[in-house]
């Protein structure tokens, strides 16, 4: 008579495997959390007849930590998202998926914008930048003369 054995792991093997997987999943964060390659906020640019509208998601960033400048026709946006948990005493972080660090984004603007009239607003973690077009660049209807 042939003895059949199960390929299923025993209960102790199963728990050992779960501990191993969980141990890999929950690891101590490295000290390189401020690597500028780790954090790149999502941006969206749309256009209407009067302006370009740029929207950048910056959750967890304070207004004071954002810098916007224009140099010739290049709009530069930079800032830093800091980990608040590190500042708290007796706090040990076991797991995180959030991205932290310095970010820099640059956008080359068309010559058809009025750089002196650019406006920025920051609300609920979203930076909105309105970039108006110059009068010359706005589309207009041309009448055909007889």
BELSUL-V904760 format. One record per helix or strand of 3 or more residues. SS is the DSSP state (helix for helix, strand for strand). FROM is the first residue (numbers start at 1). TO is the last residue. If there is no record, write none. Layout:
BEGIN
SS|FROM|TO ; SS|FROM|TO
END
This chain:
BEGIN
helix|11|25 ; strand|43|47 ; strand|51|57 ; helix|63|65 ; strand|66|71 ; strand|74|81 ; helix|85|87 ; strand|101|108 ; helix|115|117 ; strand|119|123 ; strand|126|133 ; helix|135|137
END
